Amino acid sequence: MAAEMVALVKPITQFVSNNTKFNVISNPKRKVRAMNVIKMSAASTSQKAPSSKKGGKQQAIKETLLTPRFYTTDFDEMETLFNTEINKNLNQAEFEALLQEFKTDYNQTHFVRNKEFKEAADQIQGPLRQIFVEFLERSCTAEFSGFLLYKELGRRLKKTNPVVAEIFSLMSRDEARHAGFLNKGLSDFNLALDLGFLTKARKYTFFKPKFIFYATYLSEKIGYWRYITIYRHLKENPDYQCYPIFKYFENWCQDENRHGDFFSALMKAQPQFLNDWKAKLWARFFCLSVYVTMYLNDCQRTAFYEGIGLNTKEFDMHVLIETNRTTARIFPAVLDVENPEFKRKLDRMVEINQKLIAVGESQDIPIVKNFKRIPLIAALASELLATYLMPPIESGSVDFADFEPQLVY
């Protein structure tokens, strides 16, 4: 990132510092009677749900707009974008350097389990057990989604640009490793996702290549900040280290960071995605989509974050601010997430979303539910539009400094 662009990013707020300390939830963990049914939401409702490997009952499936999705794109356009004869902006030397970074495979021996996993899982009972299962299931689905997309891109670009293709293949290796590790975690709870079933049963969302770049960059960087923040918090508050998977997050998040850096390089090679007014509008749109989705998702699952001693909204705002600061290095415009009005709007969206959920879970007949949803959806759309129209922060540069320090929280 060009040094002069740093000044365009506003200083971080009270939520963030290099030594951020969250308000640790003071309620002690309590064991309660185990729940017999754990709902899972990893598959399409159109097909039969996978059962656990250990003879468990088939799980209920719950699909929502906030559920992790599988993506596909225009692979022919991708081939054109990375054709060195057509696109003279491709910096093959930079891609070669990134390829060597991925080949090093720093985490090749990192994801090794031990008996601590199963022992810890057996100690997690009651509602918290259900919450952990959902966390593992959703995370596994998201990682597997990345694996499928990266694997196909690696295959399709092999002839057009072998260097970029190999990087995508190596990123699919990372995502497969993460998904497998998370699925092994589910086995500690006597469950498992049938990933082959998911591949065939899930609906795929189509995104144009430039939208894949925006969305995936944000996803990887927000993943970095989520993982490293949880890791640092639990290192300082070991009493909340209730499951050993969090101990792996420090190295794990560096995979996310490297993936994000690669997508940053891809966007630099496609300046048309960064240097006009349309790019600014799309950049803000994807920031809004990703940030709001994370905030609404997490506020539906406050029990998980409280279970590891975090204040959900404080944690989310920290992650959003840091992700936004990182994103401002490459996106031409970002949201002003440090404006107090931004958080107020997010909180209003949470309230509206909770009302929508309540309507969906009510005993009303479908037509009554739909009528009740109309004003709520309109209110949510109004808040989203008002948030999008807030004055943005002009940012970004395709000219990076020779040194770009590794992000370590």
ZATORMAR-981798 format. One record per residue (C-alpha): x, y, z. Coordinates in pm, whole numbers, always signed. Example, Ala and Ser with C-alpha at 12.3 -4.5 7.8 and 13.67 -1.06 7.14 Angstrom:
2
((+1230 -450 +780))
((+1367 -106 +714))
***
This chain:
409
((+0 +0 +0))
((+127 +343 -89))
((+230 +522 +227))
((+22 +828 +149))
((-296 +622 +148))
((-269 +543 +518))
((-386 +891 +610))
((-716 +831 +434))
((-815 +575 +694))
((-954 +730 +1010))
((-795 +639 +1346))
((-940 +335 +1516))
((-1192 +386 +1793))
((-1231 +267 +2148))
((-1317 -78 +2019))
((-970 -132 +1879))
((-609 -114 +1984))
((-306 -335 +1959))
((-382 -450 +2310))
((-757 -468 +2280))
((-926 -614 +2584))
((-1286 -719 +2548))
((-1536 -713 +2829))
((-1520 -1074 +2938))
((-1856 -1224 +3024))
((-1847 -1287 +3395))
((-2115 -1556 +3419))
((-1945 -1889 +3502))
((-1992 -2179 +3265))
((-2253 -2419 +3393))
((-2327 -2775 +3296))
((-2687 -2838 +3209))
((-2877 -3138 +3085))
((-2767 -3244 +2733))
((-3004 -3177 +2447))
((-3104 -3476 +2239))
((-3150 -3302 +1904))
((-2901 -3081 +1726))
((-3026 -2898 +1419))
((-2788 -2872 +1129))
((-2817 -2633 +837))
((-2558 -2736 +586))
((-2764 -2875 +302))
((-3039 -2785 +66))
((-3392 -2854 +181))
((-3465 -3026 -145))
((-3281 -3344 -52))
((-3243 -3589 +229))
((-3026 -3477 +514))
((-2701 -3659 +591))
((-2692 -3863 +907))
((-2406 -3888 +1150))
((-2139 -4150 +1101))
((-2216 -4307 +1435))
((-2573 -4400 +1372))
((-2728 -4077 +1493))
((-3068 -3964 +1377))
((-3093 -3763 +1059))
((-3068 -3396 +1134))
((-3318 -3123 +1062))
((-3202 -2886 +792))
((-3237 -2512 +817))
((-3155 -2289 +521))
((-3165 -1910 +548))
((-3038 -1608 +356))
((-2747 -1591 +601))
((-2638 -1953 +550))
((-2290 -2005 +393))
((-2330 -2050 +18))
((-2150 -2220 -269))
((-2037 -2004 -560))
((-1965 -2039 -928))
((-1854 -1784 -1186))
((-1794 -1716 -1555))
((-1485 -1929 -1606))
((-1444 -1819 -1969))
((-1418 -1458 -1854))
((-1171 -1567 -1587))
((-953 -1724 -1856))
((-958 -1398 -2052))
((-870 -1190 -1745))
((-562 -1402 -1674))
((-442 -1447 -2029))
((-97 -1288 -2036))
((-129 -1208 -2405))
((-452 -1011 -2351))
((-396 -854 -2008))
((-68 -665 -1998))
((-130 -557 -1638))
((-56 -904 -1505))
((+254 -891 -1289))
((+383 -1244 -1333))
((+683 -1177 -1109))
((+447 -1095 -821))
((+244 -1408 -887))
((+562 -1617 -900))
((+662 -1481 -560))
((+317 -1558 -420))
((+335 -1908 -565))
((+659 -1977 -378))
((+490 -1855 -60))
((+206 -2100 -107))
((+440 -2384 -200))
((+622 -2340 +130))
((+301 -2465 +297))
((+372 -2331 +645))
((+77 -2519 +795))
((+149 -2860 +643))
((+190 -3021 +985))
((-16 -2774 +1188))
((-359 -2940 +1180))
((-278 -3243 +1391))
((-540 -3349 +1642))
((-492 -3508 +1982))
((-707 -3671 +2249))
((-780 -3330 +2400))
((-1043 -3268 +2132))
((-1274 -3555 +2221))
((-1226 -3504 +2593))
((-1319 -3136 +2562))
((-1621 -3212 +2343))
((-1753 -3457 +2602))
((-1741 -3179 +2861))
((-1952 -2943 +2647))
((-2316 -3020 +2718))
((-2660 -2864 +2692))
((-2728 -2558 +2475))
((-2356 -2476 +2444))
((-2300 -2815 +2279))
((-2563 -2735 +2018))
((-2404 -2399 +1955))
((-2059 -2551 +1904))
((-2197 -2806 +1660))
((-2355 -2525 +1458))
((-2029 -2327 +1465))
((-1832 -2626 +1334))
((-2093 -2712 +1073))
((-2123 -2359 +933))
((-1746 -2311 +933))
((-1691 -2643 +758))
((-1950 -2554 +493))
((-1785 -2215 +429))
((-1435 -2366 +399))
((-1560 -2642 +170))
((-1730 -2381 -48))
((-1392 -2211 -94))
((-1230 -2545 -176))
((-1477 -2616 -457))
((-1442 -2272 -616))
((-1062 -2259 -595))
((-1026 -2614 -723))
((-1233 -2540 -1033))
((-1046 -2215 -1099))
((-717 -2402 -1070))
((-838 -2655 -1324))
((-981 -2404 -1571))
((-684 -2165 -1570))
((-415 -2431 -1605))
((-354 -2365 -1974))
((-418 -1990 -1971))
((-198 -1899 -1676))
((-28 -2196 -1506))
((+115 -1983 -1222))
((-220 -1836 -1117))
((-383 -2175 -1167))
((-136 -2343 -934))
((-196 -2079 -666))
((-569 -2147 -684))
((-499 -2520 -655))
((-281 -2464 -350))
((-548 -2245 -193))
((-798 -2525 -251))
((-553 -2748 -63))
((-568 -2509 +232))
((-948 -2490 +226))
((-981 -2868 +204))
((-746 -2902 +500))
((-955 -2655 +702))
((-1283 -2823 +608))
((-1147 -3166 +696))
((-1019 -3043 +1031))
((-1358 -2889 +1113))
((-1540 -3204 +1003))
((-1315 -3406 +1233))
((-1424 -3167 +1505))
((-1784 -3261 +1434))
((-1690 -3625 +1486))
((-1602 -3531 +1846))
((-1974 -3458 +1882))
((-2067 -3786 +1708))
((-2165 -3609 +1387))
((-2019 -3552 +1043))
((-2106 -3358 +731))
((-2135 -3559 +411))
((-1928 -3325 +194))
((-1993 -3531 -118))
((-2364 -3485 -58))
((-2317 -3111 -16))
((-2129 -3089 -346))
((-2426 -3231 -534))
((-2719 -3103 -325))
((-2632 -2740 -259))
((-2750 -2466 -490))
((-2467 -2260 -640))
((-2482 -1880 -650))
((-2342 -1722 -967))
((-2111 -1421 -931))
((-1929 -1241 -1210))
((-1548 -1259 -1170))
((-1512 -906 -1033))
((-1777 -981 -771))
((-1590 -1299 -679))
((-1279 -1086 -626))
((-1455 -833 -401))
((-1650 -1087 -198))
((-1370 -1341 -157))
((-1111 -1081 -62))
((-1344 -953 +211))
((-1428 -1305 +323))
((-1062 -1404 +361))
((-961 -1085 +541))
((-1260 -1087 +773))
((-1179 -1450 +849))
((-826 -1348 +941))
((-943 -1085 +1187))
((-1206 -1311 +1340))
((-964 -1597 +1400))
((-675 -1394 +1532))
((-903 -1193 +1762))
((-1054 -1507 +1914))
((-707 -1662 +1951))
((-561 -1359 +2130))
((-866 -1326 +2354))
((-853 -1690 +2464))
((-479 -1672 +2518))
((-543 -1393 +2768))
((-850 -1567 +2914))
((-766 -1941 +2919))
((-1061 -2023 +3145))
((-1281 -1986 +2837))
((-1066 -2220 +2625))
((-1340 -2483 +2625))
((-1242 -2656 +2297))
((-888 -2691 +2157))
((-969 -2591 +1798))
((-919 -2227 +1898))
((-554 -2297 +1982))
((-496 -2354 +1611))
((-634 -2018 +1503))
((-305 -1824 +1515))
((-146 -2022 +1231))
((-477 -2096 +1066))
((-557 -1728 +1020))
((-234 -1679 +828))
((-377 -1903 +555))
((-674 -1665 +536))
((-437 -1369 +525))
((-231 -1516 +242))
((-545 -1593 +44))
((-661 -1234 +88))
((-321 -1104 -24))
((-348 -1314 -340))
((-688 -1165 -422))
((-541 -823 -361))
((-278 -901 -625))
((-550 -1025 -861))
((-741 -698 -828))
((-423 -497 -884))
((-388 -687 -1211))
((-741 -579 -1308))
((-734 -201 -1249))
((-1073 -165 -1421))
((-1220 -322 -1105))
((-1069 -51 -886))
((-1030 +279 -1065))
((-1370 +419 -1164))
((-1694 +535 -1006))
((-1864 +200 -1067))
((-1585 +23 -879))
((-1641 +254 -582))
((-2011 +176 -575))
((-1955 -198 -598))
((-1680 -190 -335))
((-1915 -18 -89))
((-2195 -261 -177))
((-1984 -567 -101))
((-1847 -416 +217))
((-2203 -352 +331))
((-2320 -701 +233))
((-2037 -882 +408))
((-2036 -664 +719))
((-2413 -675 +771))
((-2427 -1049 +711))
((-2159 -1111 +972))
((-2321 -881 +1227))
((-2670 -1029 +1186))
((-2536 -1384 +1192))
((-2333 -1328 +1506))
((-2612 -1146 +1689))
((-2827 -1454 +1633))
((-2558 -1658 +1806))
((-2455 -1447 +2103))
((-2454 -1759 +2321))
((-2153 -1891 +2128))
((-1947 -1578 +2185))
((-2058 -1552 +2546))
((-1955 -1917 +2583))
((-1596 -1818 +2502))
((-1615 -1500 +2710))
((-1671 -1240 +2438))
((-1921 -958 +2405))
((-2067 -1030 +2060))
((-2123 -675 +1938))
((-1791 -547 +2072))
((-1612 -838 +1907))
((-1790 -776 +1577))
((-1715 -406 +1575))
((-1348 -475 +1639))
((-1340 -722 +1349))
((-1528 -485 +1117))
((-1303 -189 +1194))
((-983 -386 +1142))
((-1115 -551 +825))
((-1223 -213 +692))
((-878 -67 +759))
((-717 -356 +573))
((-967 -336 +287))
((-907 +37 +246))
((-560 -49 +121))
((-700 -189 -203))
((-1071 -101 -241))
((-1132 +242 -397))
((-1392 +324 -130))
((-1502 +168 +198))
((-1775 +230 +451))
((-1717 +463 +744))
((-1762 +189 +1003))
((-1616 +408 +1278))
((-1896 +658 +1247))
((-2119 +588 +1553))
((-2424 +607 +1328))
((-2299 +298 +1142))
((-2326 +83 +1453))
((-2662 +233 +1543))
((-2792 +128 +1202))
((-2651 -222 +1245))
((-2827 -253 +1579))
((-3155 -143 +1427))
((-3112 -408 +1157))
((-3059 -668 +1430))
((-3387 -567 +1593))
((-3573 -589 +1261))
((-3413 -924 +1181))
((-3518 -1061 +1521))
((-3876 -959 +1446))
((-3856 -1131 +1107))
((-3732 -1448 +1274))
((-4017 -1428 +1528))
((-4270 -1398 +1244))
((-4121 -1701 +1073))
((-4140 -1907 +1391))
((-4496 -1801 +1475))
((-4798 -2027 +1434))
((-4965 -1794 +1184))
((-5071 -1927 +846))
((-4830 -1850 +559))
((-5034 -1565 +411))
((-5049 -1387 +747))
((-4675 -1434 +793))
((-4610 -1280 +453))
((-4822 -975 +533))
((-4639 -930 +863))
((-4304 -956 +686))
((-4375 -678 +435))
((-4325 -377 +667))
((-4027 -545 +833))
((-3854 -617 +504))
((-3922 -260 +395))
((-3773 -129 +719))
((-3465 -350 +676))
((-3421 -238 +315))
((-3452 +124 +427))
((-3178 +79 +688))
((-2953 -96 +436))
((-2998 +184 +183))
((-2940 +453 +443))
((-2621 +277 +555))
((-2500 +243 +196))
((-2561 +613 +133))
((-2360 +727 +435))
((-2055 +930 +323))
((-1786 +672 +241))
((-1413 +684 +296))
((-1226 +735 -29))
((-939 +492 -19))
((-740 +231 -202))
((-443 +224 -430))
((-307 -16 -687))
((+43 +113 -605))
((+172 -75 -302))
((+485 +11 -107))
((+785 -217 -149))
((+731 -335 +205))
((+383 -439 +314))
((+403 -561 +673))
((+242 -890 +765))
((-82 -832 +950))
((-52 -968 +1301))
((-301 -866 +1563))
***
